[in-house]
Amino acid sequence: MTAGIWEIDLHGKNEYQARIAIDAALRRAKAGTYRIRCIHGHHGGTALRDMIRRDYAKHPPVRRIETGLGPGVTDLVLREF
């Protein structure tokens, strides 16, 4: 974790495993964590990316989704920096 960003690498995980990892990160996020960066890749397909953007866009602790770091990364913004 660097400066309030918690990175989780989801390469090689299926949707179920990725959901467990993201939910655990959301539960463990402290007040100093303002975003969770999900590194899911995109060359092996877009199932994880699509699941994250669909299922976590309206998740209670997530204020919004940011996708500006490239097609293989999705940020779950928990609070403003």
N, CA, C and O atoms as a GROMACS GRO file, in nm:
protein
  324
    1MET      N    1   0.085  -0.118   0.000
    1MET     CA    2   0.000   0.000   0.000
    1MET      C    3   0.089   0.123   0.000
    1MET      O    4   0.182   0.134   0.080
    2THR      N    5   0.060   0.216  -0.090
    2THR     CA    6   0.136   0.339  -0.095
    2THR      C    7   0.041   0.458  -0.088
    2THR      O    8  -0.051   0.470  -0.168
    3ALA      N    9   0.064   0.544   0.007
    3ALA     CA   10  -0.010   0.670   0.022
    3ALA      C   11  -0.160   0.655   0.009
    3ALA      O   12  -0.224   0.728  -0.066
    4GLY      N   13  -0.216   0.561   0.082
    4GLY     CA   14  -0.362   0.546   0.084
    4GLY      C   15  -0.420   0.462  -0.027
    4GLY      O   16  -0.542   0.449  -0.037
    5ILE      N   17  -0.334   0.404  -0.112
    5ILE     CA   18  -0.383   0.318  -0.221
    5ILE      C   19  -0.343   0.175  -0.188
    5ILE      O   20  -0.225   0.144  -0.171
    6TRP      N   21  -0.442   0.089  -0.179
    6TRP     CA   22  -0.419  -0.052  -0.151
    6TRP      C   23  -0.431  -0.126  -0.284
    6TRP      O   24  -0.537  -0.126  -0.345
    7GLU      N   25  -0.321  -0.188  -0.328
    7GLU     CA   26  -0.322  -0.261  -0.455
    7GLU      C   27  -0.343  -0.409  -0.431
    7GLU      O   28  -0.279  -0.470  -0.344
    8ILE      N   29  -0.434  -0.467  -0.510
    8ILE     CA   30  -0.451  -0.612  -0.505
    8ILE      C   31  -0.437  -0.666  -0.647
    8ILE      O   32  -0.501  -0.618  -0.740
    9ASP      N   33  -0.352  -0.767  -0.661
    9ASP     CA   34  -0.326  -0.830  -0.790
    9ASP      C   35  -0.420  -0.948  -0.807
    9ASP      O   36  -0.416  -1.043  -0.729
   10LEU      N   37  -0.503  -0.942  -0.908
   10LEU     CA   38  -0.604  -1.045  -0.929
   10LEU      C   39  -0.570  -1.136  -1.047
   10LEU      O   40  -0.653  -1.217  -1.088
   11HIS      N   41  -0.450  -1.123  -1.101
   11HIS     CA   42  -0.410  -1.210  -1.214
   11HIS      C   43  -0.420  -1.357  -1.173
   11HIS      O   44  -0.378  -1.395  -1.064
   12GLY      N   45  -0.475  -1.437  -1.260
   12GLY     CA   46  -0.485  -1.581  -1.236
   12GLY      C   47  -0.602  -1.622  -1.149
   12GLY      O   48  -0.622  -1.742  -1.126
   13LYS      N   49  -0.680  -1.528  -1.102
   13LYS     CA   50  -0.796  -1.561  -1.018
   13LYS      C   51  -0.922  -1.570  -1.104
   13LYS      O   52  -0.933  -1.504  -1.208
   14ASN      N   53  -1.015  -1.652  -1.060
   14ASN     CA   54  -1.145  -1.653  -1.125
   14ASN      C   55  -1.234  -1.549  -1.056
   14ASN      O   56  -1.191  -1.483  -0.962
   15GLU      N   57  -1.357  -1.534  -1.104
   15GLU     CA   58  -1.444  -1.429  -1.049
   15GLU      C   59  -1.471  -1.450  -0.900
   15GLU      O   60  -1.472  -1.354  -0.823
   16TYR      N   61  -1.493  -1.574  -0.860
   16TYR     CA   62  -1.521  -1.604  -0.719
   16TYR      C   63  -1.402  -1.565  -0.632
   16TYR      O   64  -1.419  -1.499  -0.529
   17GLN      N   65  -1.281  -1.605  -0.672
   17GLN     CA   66  -1.161  -1.574  -0.594
   17GLN      C   67  -1.135  -1.424  -0.590
   17GLN      O   68  -1.094  -1.370  -0.487
   18ALA      N   69  -1.158  -1.356  -0.702
   18ALA     CA   70  -1.138  -1.211  -0.708
   18ALA      C   71  -1.237  -1.141  -0.615
   18ALA      O   72  -1.200  -1.047  -0.545
   19ARG      N   73  -1.362  -1.187  -0.614
   19ARG     CA   74  -1.464  -1.127  -0.528
   19ARG      C   75  -1.425  -1.142  -0.380
   19ARG      O   76  -1.441  -1.048  -0.302
   20ILE      N   77  -1.374  -1.258  -0.343
   20ILE     CA   78  -1.330  -1.282  -0.204
   20ILE      C   79  -1.216  -1.186  -0.167
   20ILE      O   80  -1.216  -1.128  -0.058
   21ALA      N   81  -1.119  -1.169  -0.258
   21ALA     CA   82  -1.005  -1.080  -0.232
   21ALA      C   83  -1.050  -0.935  -0.220
   21ALA      O   84  -1.003  -0.862  -0.132
   22ILE      N   85  -1.139  -0.892  -0.308
   22ILE     CA   86  -1.186  -0.753  -0.305
   22ILE      C   87  -1.270  -0.728  -0.180
   22ILE      O   88  -1.253  -0.625  -0.114
   23ASP      N   89  -1.359  -0.821  -0.147
   23ASP     CA   90  -1.441  -0.804  -0.027
   23ASP      C   91  -1.355  -0.798   0.099
   23ASP      O   92  -1.383  -0.720   0.190
   24ALA      N   93  -1.249  -0.881   0.105
   24ALA     CA   94  -1.159  -0.878   0.220
   24ALA      C   95  -1.087  -0.744   0.229
   24ALA      O   96  -1.072  -0.688   0.338
   25ALA      N   97  -1.043  -0.691   0.115
   25ALA     CA   98  -0.975  -0.561   0.114
   25ALA      C   99  -1.071  -0.451   0.158
   25ALA      O  100  -1.031  -0.361   0.232
   26LEU      N  101  -1.195  -0.457   0.115
   26LEU     CA  102  -1.294  -0.357   0.156
   26LEU      C  103  -1.320  -0.364   0.307
   26LEU      O  104  -1.336  -0.260   0.372
   27ARG      N  105  -1.324  -0.485   0.362
   27ARG     CA  106  -1.346  -0.499   0.507
   27ARG      C  107  -1.227  -0.447   0.586
   27ARG      O  108  -1.244  -0.388   0.692
   28ARG      N  109  -1.106  -0.468   0.534
   28ARG     CA  110  -0.984  -0.431   0.607
   28ARG      C  111  -0.941  -0.287   0.585
   28ARG      O  112  -0.851  -0.238   0.653
   29ALA      N  113  -1.004  -0.218   0.492
   29ALA     CA  114  -0.963  -0.080   0.460
   29ALA      C  115  -0.980   0.010   0.582
   29ALA      O  116  -1.087   0.014   0.643
   30LYS      N  117  -0.876   0.079   0.616
   30LYS     CA  118  -0.876   0.171   0.730
   30LYS      C  119  -0.912   0.312   0.682
   30LYS      O  120  -0.932   0.334   0.563
   31ALA      N  121  -0.919   0.404   0.775
   31ALA     CA  122  -0.952   0.542   0.742
   31ALA      C  123  -0.850   0.605   0.647
   31ALA      O  124  -0.884   0.696   0.571
   32GLY      N  125  -0.725   0.559   0.650
   32GLY     CA  126  -0.622   0.614   0.563
   32GLY      C  127  -0.625   0.559   0.422
   32GLY      O  128  -0.553   0.608   0.335
   33THR      N  129  -0.706   0.459   0.397
   33THR     CA  130  -0.717   0.400   0.263
   33THR      C  131  -0.825   0.474   0.187
   33THR      O  132  -0.942   0.473   0.227
   34TYR      N  133  -0.788   0.537   0.078
   34TYR     CA  134  -0.890   0.609   0.003
   34TYR      C  135  -0.924   0.544  -0.130
   34TYR      O  136  -1.023   0.581  -0.194
   35ARG      N  137  -0.843   0.447  -0.173
   35ARG     CA  138  -0.882   0.370  -0.291
   35ARG      C  139  -0.818   0.232  -0.290
   35ARG      O  140  -0.710   0.212  -0.234
   36ILE      N  141  -0.887   0.138  -0.351
   36ILE     CA  142  -0.835   0.003  -0.368
   36ILE      C  143  -0.814  -0.014  -0.518
   36ILE      O  144  -0.908  -0.006  -0.597
   37ARG      N  145  -0.689  -0.040  -0.556
   37ARG     CA  146  -0.653  -0.056  -0.696
   37ARG      C  147  -0.654  -0.204  -0.730
   37ARG      O  148  -0.573  -0.281  -0.678
   38CYS      N  149  -0.746  -0.244  -0.815
   38CYS     CA  150  -0.760  -0.383  -0.858
   38CYS      C  151  -0.685  -0.400  -0.990
   38CYS      O  152  -0.724  -0.344  -1.092
   39ILE      N  153  -0.579  -0.478  -0.987
   39ILE     CA  154  -0.499  -0.505  -1.106
   39ILE      C  155  -0.545  -0.640  -1.160
   39ILE      O  156  -0.509  -0.745  -1.106
   40HIS      N  157  -0.623  -0.637  -1.267
   40HIS     CA  158  -0.685  -0.759  -1.319
   40HIS      C  159  -0.633  -0.798  -1.455
   40HIS      O  160  -0.659  -0.910  -1.500
   41GLY      N  161  -0.562  -0.711  -1.523
   41GLY     CA  162  -0.514  -0.740  -1.657
   41GLY      C  163  -0.628  -0.737  -1.758
   41GLY      O  164  -0.744  -0.718  -1.722
   42HIS      N  165  -0.592  -0.756  -1.886
   42HIS     CA  166  -0.696  -0.759  -1.987
   42HIS      C  167  -0.662  -0.848  -2.106
   42HIS      O  168  -0.747  -0.872  -2.191
   43HIS      N  169  -0.540  -0.898  -2.113
   43HIS     CA  170  -0.503  -0.981  -2.228
   43HIS      C  171  -0.566  -1.119  -2.223
   43HIS      O  172  -0.587  -1.182  -2.327
   44GLY      N  173  -0.597  -1.168  -2.104
   44GLY     CA  174  -0.659  -1.300  -2.090
   44GLY      C  175  -0.810  -1.295  -2.097
   44GLY      O  176  -0.876  -1.398  -2.078
   45GLY      N  177  -0.866  -1.180  -2.124
   45GLY     CA  178  -1.011  -1.164  -2.129
   45GLY      C  179  -1.055  -1.052  -2.036
   45GLY      O  180  -0.973  -0.997  -1.962
   46THR      N  181  -1.183  -1.020  -2.041
   46THR     CA  182  -1.232  -0.906  -1.964
   46THR      C  183  -1.334  -0.946  -1.858
   46THR      O  184  -1.405  -0.860  -1.806
   47ALA      N  185  -1.343  -1.073  -1.825
   47ALA     CA  186  -1.444  -1.118  -1.728
   47ALA      C  187  -1.424  -1.052  -1.591
   47ALA      O  188  -1.521  -1.006  -1.531
   48LEU      N  189  -1.300  -1.047  -1.541
   48LEU     CA  190  -1.275  -0.986  -1.410
   48LEU      C  191  -1.303  -0.836  -1.415
   48LEU      O  192  -1.367  -0.782  -1.325
   49ARG      N  193  -1.254  -0.770  -1.518
   49ARG     CA  194  -1.278  -0.626  -1.532
   49ARG      C  195  -1.428  -0.596  -1.532
   49ARG      O  196  -1.475  -0.508  -1.461
   50ASP      N  197  -1.501  -0.670  -1.613
   50ASP     CA  198  -1.646  -0.647  -1.624
   50ASP      C  199  -1.717  -0.675  -1.492
   50ASP      O  200  -1.807  -0.600  -1.454
   51MET      N  201  -1.677  -0.781  -1.422
   51MET     CA  202  -1.739  -0.815  -1.293
   51MET      C  203  -1.713  -0.704  -1.190
   51MET      O  204  -1.804  -0.663  -1.119
   52ILE      N  205  -1.589  -0.656  -1.183
   52ILE     CA  206  -1.555  -0.551  -1.086
   52ILE      C  207  -1.634  -0.425  -1.115
   52ILE      O  208  -1.693  -0.366  -1.024
   53ARG      N  209  -1.634  -0.383  -1.238
   53ARG     CA  210  -1.702  -0.258  -1.275
   53ARG      C  211  -1.853  -0.268  -1.261
   53ARG      O  212  -1.919  -0.168  -1.232
   54ARG      N  213  -1.906  -0.385  -1.282
   54ARG     CA  214  -2.052  -0.405  -1.269
   54ARG      C  215  -2.093  -0.420  -1.122
   54ARG      O  216  -2.184  -0.351  -1.076
   55ASP      N  217  -2.026  -0.510  -1.050
   55ASP     CA  218  -2.070  -0.546  -0.915
   55ASP      C  219  -2.029  -0.447  -0.807
   55ASP      O  220  -2.096  -0.437  -0.704
   56TYR      N  221  -1.920  -0.374  -0.828
   56TYR     CA  222  -1.871  -0.285  -0.722
   56TYR      C  223  -1.904  -0.138  -0.747
   56TYR      O  224  -1.872  -0.055  -0.663
   57ALA      N  225  -1.965  -0.104  -0.859
   57ALA     CA  226  -2.002   0.034  -0.887
   57ALA      C  227  -2.104   0.086  -0.786
   57ALA      O  228  -2.104   0.205  -0.754
   58LYS      N  229  -2.189  -0.001  -0.737
   58LYS     CA  230  -2.293   0.040  -0.642
   58LYS      C  231  -2.275  -0.024  -0.504
   58LYS      O  232  -2.367  -0.024  -0.423
   59HIS      N  233  -2.156  -0.077  -0.479
   59HIS     CA  234  -2.125  -0.139  -0.350
   59HIS      C  235  -2.120  -0.030  -0.243
   59HIS      O  236  -2.061   0.075  -0.269
   60PRO      N  237  -2.180  -0.049  -0.126
   60PRO     CA  238  -2.191   0.059  -0.026
   60PRO      C  239  -2.064   0.137   0.007
   60PRO      O  240  -2.071   0.260   0.007
   61PRO      N  241  -1.948   0.076   0.034
   61PRO     CA  242  -1.834   0.161   0.068
   61PRO      C  243  -1.768   0.229  -0.052
   61PRO      O  244  -1.684   0.317  -0.034
   62VAL      N  245  -1.805   0.189  -0.174
   62VAL     CA  246  -1.741   0.243  -0.294
   62VAL      C  247  -1.817   0.367  -0.342
   62VAL      O  248  -1.936   0.360  -0.374
   63ARG      N  249  -1.746   0.479  -0.345
   63ARG     CA  250  -1.809   0.604  -0.390
   63ARG      C  251  -1.820   0.608  -0.542
   63ARG      O  252  -1.921   0.651  -0.598
   64ARG      N  253  -1.712   0.563  -0.609
   64ARG     CA  254  -1.714   0.559  -0.755
   64ARG      C  255  -1.603   0.467  -0.805
   64ARG      O  256  -1.516   0.425  -0.728
   65ILE      N  257  -1.607   0.438  -0.935
   65ILE     CA  258  -1.507   0.355  -1.002
   65ILE      C  259  -1.426   0.448  -1.092
   65ILE      O  260  -1.481   0.535  -1.159
   66GLU      N  261  -1.293   0.429  -1.094
   66GLU     CA  262  -1.208   0.503  -1.186
   66GLU      C  263  -1.134   0.403  -1.274
   66GLU      O  264  -1.086   0.300  -1.227
   67THR      N  265  -1.125   0.435  -1.403
   67THR     CA  266  -1.066   0.343  -1.500
   67THR      C  267  -0.954   0.407  -1.581
   67THR      O  268  -0.914   0.350  -1.682
   68GLY      N  269  -0.905   0.520  -1.542
   68GLY     CA  270  -0.809   0.596  -1.622
   68GLY      C  271  -0.667   0.544  -1.628
   68GLY      O  272  -0.586   0.599  -1.702
   69LEU      N  273  -0.633   0.440  -1.554
   69LEU     CA  274  -0.495   0.391  -1.552
   69LEU      C  275  -0.468   0.284  -1.657
   69LEU      O  276  -0.360   0.226  -1.659
   70GLY      N  277  -0.562   0.258  -1.744
   70GLY     CA  278  -0.544   0.158  -1.849
   70GLY      C  279  -0.649   0.049  -1.838
   70GLY      O  280  -0.721   0.041  -1.739
   71PRO      N  281  -0.657  -0.034  -1.941
   71PRO     CA  282  -0.763  -0.135  -1.945
   71PRO      C  283  -0.744  -0.248  -1.844
   71PRO      O  284  -0.838  -0.324  -1.820
   72GLY      N  285  -0.626  -0.262  -1.785
   72GLY     CA  286  -0.601  -0.371  -1.692
   72GLY      C  287  -0.611  -0.334  -1.546
   72GLY      O  288  -0.578  -0.414  -1.458
   73VAL      N  289  -0.657  -0.210  -1.517
   73VAL     CA  290  -0.663  -0.161  -1.378
   73VAL      C  291  -0.796  -0.092  -1.355
   73VAL      O  292  -0.843  -0.014  -1.438
   74THR      N  293  -0.857  -0.122  -1.240
   74THR     CA  294  -0.980  -0.054  -1.198
   74THR      C  295  -0.960  -0.010  -1.054
   74THR      O  296  -0.924  -0.090  -0.968
   75ASP      N  297  -0.985   0.119  -1.027
   75ASP     CA  298  -0.975   0.173  -0.892
   75ASP      C  299  -1.114   0.184  -0.830
   75ASP      O  300  -1.207   0.236  -0.892
   76LEU      N  301  -1.126   0.133  -0.708
   76LEU     CA  302  -1.249   0.151  -0.629
   76LEU      C  303  -1.220   0.266  -0.534
   76LEU      O  304  -1.142   0.252  -0.440
   77VAL      N  305  -1.283   0.381  -0.557
   77VAL     CA  306  -1.259   0.499  -0.475
   77VAL      C  307  -1.352   0.493  -0.354
   77VAL      O  308  -1.475   0.491  -0.367
   78LEU      N  309  -1.290   0.490  -0.235
   78LEU     CA  310  -1.366   0.480  -0.110
   78LEU      C  311  -1.394   0.616  -0.049
   78LEU      O  312  -1.499   0.636   0.012
   79ARG      N  313  -1.301   0.708  -0.064
   79ARG     CA  314  -1.318   0.844  -0.012
   79ARG      C  315  -1.226   0.935  -0.092
   79ARG      O  316  -1.132   0.889  -0.156
   80GLU      N  317  -1.253   1.063  -0.087
   80GLU     CA  318  -1.172   1.159  -0.160
   80GLU      C  319  -1.043   1.187  -0.085
   80GLU      O  320  -1.042   1.191   0.038
   81PHE      N  321  -0.935   1.206  -0.158
   81PHE     CA  322  -0.804   1.232  -0.099
   81PHE      C  323  -0.794   1.374  -0.056
   81PHE      O  324  -0.690   1.415  -0.003
   0.00000   0.00000   0.00000
